[in-house]
Amino acid sequence: MIHPRAEQNRREKLGAQGGNGVARFRDLFTSEDLGSRAEMFSVVTLDPGDSVGIHAHTVNGEVYCVLRGSVWVTEDGAERELLPGDAEFCADGHTHGMENRSDSPAEILAVILPNR
């Protein structure tokens, strides 16, 4: 299955998970495309000052991988800056969120994986 960039669904969430600003999503594949192997498989763009609020994962886990720019990730209360190529996994029972504190946009691959 091939999804050219021009055909990928785009959506925005104002105050995603209680965060600031707008998180822009480019859905690479839907859950249905992936046979429910993932609940979300998207590139998230955060402009300077935008964030995804800290939230818990209780029935799934989520991977963040920074593609461009940098973000600060808070995982279970601990903060760390992630740069391109860095990744974070928030497992079931844990919390995380991210914020773009830089002066340029950041792109993050985000994948939500169901518990099996």
Backbone hydrogen bonds, N-H to C=O, Kabsch-Sander energy under -0.5 kcal/mol:
donor,donor_aa,acceptor,acceptor_aa,energy
7,E,4,P,-1.9
8,Q,4,P,-0.5
8,Q,5,R,-1.4
9,N,27,D,-0.6
11,R,25,F,-2.3
13,K,23,A,-2.4
15,G,21,G,-3.1
16,A,13,K,-0.8
18,G,15,G,-2.4
19,G,16,A,-1.9
23,A,13,K,-2.4
24,R,22,V,-0.6
24,R,45,T,-2.3
25,F,11,R,-3.4
26,R,43,V,-2.3
27,D,9,N,-2.5
27,D,25,F,-0.5
28,L,26,R,-0.7
28,L,41,F,-1.7
29,F,41,F,-1.5
34,L,30,T,-1.6
35,G,32,E,-1.6
36,S,31,S,-3.2
37,R,34,L,-1.4
39,E,112,I,-3.0
40,M,112,I,-1.0
41,F,29,F,-0.7
42,S,110,A,-2.6
43,V,26,R,-2.4
44,V,42,S,-0.6
44,V,108,I,-3.5
45,T,24,R,-3.0
46,L,44,V,-0.5
46,L,106,A,-2.3
47,D,22,V,-0.6
49,G,100,N,-2.9
50,D,47,D,-2.5
51,S,20,N,-2.6
52,V,98,M,-2.9
53,G,16,A,-2.5
53,G,51,S,-0.5
55,H,96,H,-2.7
57,H,94,H,-2.4
58,T,56,A,-0.5
61,G,113,L,-2.5
62,E,90,C,-2.0
63,V,111,V,-2.7
64,Y,88,E,-2.8
65,C,109,L,-1.9
66,V,86,D,-2.3
67,L,107,E,-2.9
68,R,107,E,-1.8
71,V,82,L,-1.9
72,W,99,E,-3.1
73,V,71,V,-0.6
73,V,80,R,-2.9
74,T,97,G,-2.3
75,E,73,V,-0.6
75,E,78,A,-2.9
76,D,74,T,-0.5
76,D,95,T,-1.8
78,A,75,E,-2.2
80,R,73,V,-1.9
82,L,71,V,-3.4
85,G,66,V,-2.9
86,D,83,L,-2.8
88,E,64,Y,-2.6
90,C,62,E,-3.1
91,A,89,F,-0.8
93,G,57,H,-4.0
94,H,57,H,-0.5
94,H,91,A,-1.7
96,H,55,H,-2.1
97,G,74,T,-1.1
98,M,52,V,-1.8
99,E,72,W,-2.1
100,N,50,D,-2.6
101,R,99,E,-0.9
106,A,46,L,-2.3
107,E,68,R,-2.4
108,I,44,V,-2.6
109,L,65,C,-3.1
110,A,42,S,-3.4
110,A,108,I,-0.5
111,V,63,V,-2.0
112,I,40,M,-2.0
113,L,61,G,-2.9
113,L,111,V,-0.6
115,N,59,V,-1.6
